[in-house]
Amino acid sequence: MKQSDKDVEAGRFLSYVLRHQPSAAGIELDANGWADVEALLAGCKIAGKNIDRASLDRIVMENGKQRYALNEDRTKIRANQGHSVPVDVELARREPPDMLYHGTASRFLASIRSEGILKRSRQHVHLSADERTALEVGNRHGQGILLRIDAAAMHRDGHPFYLSANGVWLCDVVPSKYISTST
């Protein structure tokens, strides 16, 4: 189901607050990235983003990327991954598929060939199990390019992988020796 423009805008604000800047809604995240739903809704209203409980529930349920999770009694919410603030979303190590993919803008290719894929300000490098999703991500940043990651070799060499609740594969770094470009 396609989200309304209002829900997309509200979702972007929620993503910003829950992943990068909780103070934008006057809230704090706990050590595991959870925020109190009522405090979040009140903070959104103060920030000029009038998001009610029904809208929040709809955004969580209909978000195509499944960016958010509610706890069991639906009193707390968090982003599933992508944080630039230090939180532990309680990810378990997982064995990855043999091949994973990373989409980026072609202008970053020289740097990636030299340094690998770095997490920069985020807690993890984000990888996809499918080419289409990775290329969509790359195209958001300019002329997209698809990178193939030899995840099986990385795993054999001791690099830990995690799988977020919304299906994004995460790791600390992807050294350049494990990266090839799609042809």
N, C-alpha and C positions, 0 to 999 in steps of 0.2 A: 504494500500500500504506500502511495506517495504521500509524504508529509506536506502539510500546508506551509506556505512561506513563513507564517508566524511561528509555527513549531520549529522550522529549520533555524530561524533566527534565535529562538529561545534555546534550542539545543546547542547552538554555537556558544552562547553565553554560559550555559551549564558546563559545557566541555572546558571552556576557559577557566571557570571557577574551580571545577573539580579536578582539573589536571595541572593548572599552572598558577592561578592567582585566587585562592580562597578569599582573600581580603577584599576582592572586588564585590563580594556579597556580604562582607562583614562576618564571615564564618571561619572556623578552623576545621581542619581534617585531623582525625585521630591517626595513630601510628600506622594503621592499615588503610588509610585513605578514605575512611567513612566520614560522612557529614550527616548531622541530624537533619531530617527532611523538613521539619517545621522551621528550624533556624534558617535553612537554605531558602525556603519559600519567602520567609519574612525578609531576609537579606536581599533577595531578588527584587522584591517590591520596593525596598528602600533605594536600590540601585536603578529604579525606573524600568525594571523588567517584570511586568505583572504576570507571573506564572502561578496559576492555582494548582491544587492537588490533581485535579482531573487532567489538566494539561501536562503536568509532570509525568503522570502515569502513562498518558498517551505517548509522550516523547520517548520514554524508556521502552515501551512495548513496540513502537513502530520504527525506531531508529534502525535503518538498514545495516548499520555497522555494529549494532548492539554495543554501543560505547559504555552503557551504564548498567549497574546492577543495584537492586534493592536487597536489603537483608531479608531474612525469613519473615519477620513481622512488619516489614515495609516501613520501618521508622528511620532507617538510615539508607543512604545512597552513596555510591562511589563510581568513579570511572574505572573501567576494566584494565586499561593500560594507557600509556602515553604521557605519564606524569613527568613534569620537570621539577616538581617539588618532591623532597625525599619522603616516600611512603613505601611500605611493604605490603603489596596486594596479595601476599601469601601464595606465590606461584610455586608449584612443584616442578622439579626438573623432569623433563620428558625427552624421550628419544625422538628426534625429528625424522621426517621423511628423507629419503636420499637427496632430493633436490628441493630447495626453496628459492624464492624469487624476491628481488628488491627493485622497486621502481624509483627512479630518480630523474632529475633533469640532466640532459646531455652535458651541460656546462660543468657539471661536477665530476665527470668521468676521469679527467686527468688526476684530480685529487684522490679519487677513490682508487685508481690504479697505483698511486704512490703510497697512500696511507691506509687503504682499506675503508670499510664503512664504519664510521665512528658514531657513537650515540649522541655526541655533542651535549646539548643541554638536557636531553631526556635521560631516563634511567636505563633504557635499552634501545638496541637497534630493532626495528620492526621489519619482519619478513612475512611473506605470504606463501601459502601452499599452492596458489594458482597464479598463472602468468597474467591473466586478465586484470585481476585486482591490483597486482603490483604495477602494471603499466598505467592503470587509472591513477594510482598514487603519483607516479612519475610525471604524468601529464599535468597534474595540478601545480607543478613547480616549473613549468616551461616545456620545452621539447623533451618528451619523455623517452627514456631508454630503459630497457629491461635487462637486469643483471641476474645471472644464474649463480646460485650459491651451492657449492658442494657440501651440503649439510652433513652427509654421511661421513665424509672425511674430517670435517670439523669435529663432529661428535667423537669419532675414533681418536682424534688428537686431544681430547679432553675439554673441549669447549662446551660449557653447559648451555642447554636450550630450555625454554619455558614456553608453555602454551597458555595464552590468556583466555579468560572466560568467553571471549568473543572470537576465538579462533585465530588470533594474530600470534605468530611465532616470534619469540623474543630471545635476544642474546646480548652479550656485553659488547662485542666487536666482531666484525667479519674481516679477518686479515685478507689482503689482496690476493694471496696465493689460492684462495678458495673461490675466487670470483671469475666468471667469464661473461662476456657480453653475448647477448642473443643475436643471432644472425638470421 
